[in-house]
Amino acid sequence: MGLLTLQGDYEKHRQAFAALGRETRGVRRPGELEGLGGLVIPGGESTTLTRLVDRVGLREPLRAFAARRPVLGTCAGLIMLARATADEGRADFGVEPLGLLDCTVRRNGYGRQIDSFTAPVGIDVLDGSPEPFPAVFIRAPRITAVGPEVDVVAQHDGEPVAVRQGHLLGLAFHPELTDDLRLHRAFLALVDAAG
């Protein structure tokens, strides 16, 4: 399992996968994608992630990797996976998504740091588990539109907060900040199913 370790909240993902008995490898250069079964693009700062991805030449290698292997994007990782951002007339803050997941997102769509919250959400990819997932939203992106190939797998207050397009999974929240490993386990199942 690969973790994009250019910036952001990747250590908690590493700990979650370790708790599930799965080793991870940090990815900071294109060659480090070789041999990985899947990749997590963690939360962080999407402007900084954009700049660093381009600085180290990862944009096209990430697109090529995502065309054949599962990728999970959480919070800023969702922004990076998205087709486009929608920041209501303002500049895009230097964010240039990878354009992989056919959805549009608004950065900080649920407010600033002070507006952070946790909410229970039912998620379709958790094998029918009746227990809602404790989703942690921190400066979370808001999913404002999804394309026809995208499945909404979780909603909060009637709005999509988790979407899936084939082997790409995007979450507006941080599953790594809970003790609940079900989403990491579900992503590993996607990775294993991809062979």
Beta strands, then each sheet from edge to edge (+ up, - down):
strand 1: 2-4
strand 2: 25-27
strand 3: 39-41
strand 4: 71-74
strand 5: 82-85
strand 6: 101-106
strand 7: 117-121
strand 8: 133-137
strand 9: 142-146
strand 10: 151-156
strand 11: 159-165
strand 12: 168-171
sheet 1: 2+ 1+ 3+ 4+ 12+ 11- 10+
sheet 2: 5+ 6+ 9-
sheet 3: 7+ 8-
end
